[in-house]
Amino acid sequence: MARILIIGAGGVGQVVTHKCAQVPEVFSEICLASRTIDKCNKIAAQLAMPIETAQVDADNVPSLVKLIRSFRPELVINVALPYQDLHIMDACLETGVHYLDTANYEPVDEARFCYKWQWDYHERFKERGIMALLGSGFDPGVTNVFCAWAQKKHFDEIYDIDIIDCNAGEHGQPFATNFNPEINIREVTAKGRYYENGHWVETEPLSVFREFDFPEGIGSKKIYLLFHEELESLVKHIKGIRQARFWMTFSENYLKHLEVLQNVGMTRIDPVDYNGQKIIPLQFLKALLPDPASLGPLTRGRTCIGCLIDGIRDGKKKRYYIYNICDHQKAYEEVGAQAVSYTTGVPAMIGALMILTGKWQGKGVFNMEEFDPDPFMEKLNKHGLPWTEVIL
Ligand code: NDP
């Protein structure tokens, strides 16, 4: 029985709140707080169990501290935006409460994400006797746990990891993103980066691609190399690793729109003078694009996210693939959100479950692959994200 505070009432917040409310024997008291309280109240009204809601600006540490002191949670689940991570971690430190998020910190004025800022909190969390679990979504999150599972059950040594993220869904909109448009476009337009033999290799945005044949009828699709945050922690924690890459599918239509938006400057994140007012083009674009939450009832098709892993077992080469397939419509029927939010929100709930039931314990700041994957893998099957493994 535990009290939890969820911060952020967007697509992922919708799913985490629903999924936590499905496990009242652990999450007995829930408070959902966000910048716009109406969004929290709308989600609260869909649930069978009563929850509290609150308005909070998660960039304001004293306001966060006040909210935490009044609700007294054991854990804060941060599903606001990556910009808020450090502020929420500061508030958790001040109040002595565990912390969990699904995306690593990113400064607003610089499209650069890395774990250093959050790893730097390790000693302070340790001294305070509390735990921060970073990246408990799907990718990062489940993909890290898949790698830990492969290391534990299938390999003596892992050499190559390819994380492959496919959204084979259709929402029927000319251009929209499946999660926060600002974060999504910053990620996709950044330079690619992968790990090879102890070094990071940088590539031009979306310049490296190949075909990948996805299972269960999804079929062959073009996948593009991107930098993704879990690569940074996996190369630190998976022993023997020589190569780590991240790939994602994009439709031709998405890429066509993105290219034009980039060419005309709409994806810029520096302030531009407009009629005597400073505006940030990407933030303005976000205001024009469909809210990802509105895509829920429109999206058809499936996602397929998994890890293709090469290594050695008993002196022989081994290739192994582990993946989850999630159906957009089924996710919407269950929790009122499409599969991209669902595949992020379910692991956030399971990560919280791991901490609150004592299955994963630690003092300091941790990534997912540092813990025993077994209890997490079992809960994925139970809570809506079953996985399949294949020896190739
Ligand atoms: P949304 O934009 O739909 O939701 C973000 C929510 O955070 C909104 O409700 C927003 O409020 C709220 N928020 C933003 N700023 C503040 C603030 N200063 N104070 C309080 N609340 C604030 O995003 P998503 O739900 O799609 O994504 C949530 C997180 O999940 C992001 O960090 C994203 O990067 C991460 N993610 C992780 C994935 C993974 O697999 N690991 C995959 C997909 C997403 P308002 O409604 O007022 O704007």
Residues whose N, C-alpha, C, O or C-beta is under 5 A from the ligand:
A	BS01	NDP	G8 A9 G10 G11 V12 G13 S34 R35 T36 K39 V56 D57 A58 D59 V79 A80 L81 P82 T102 A103 G137 F138 D139 P140 N178 F179 N180 I183 V340 T344
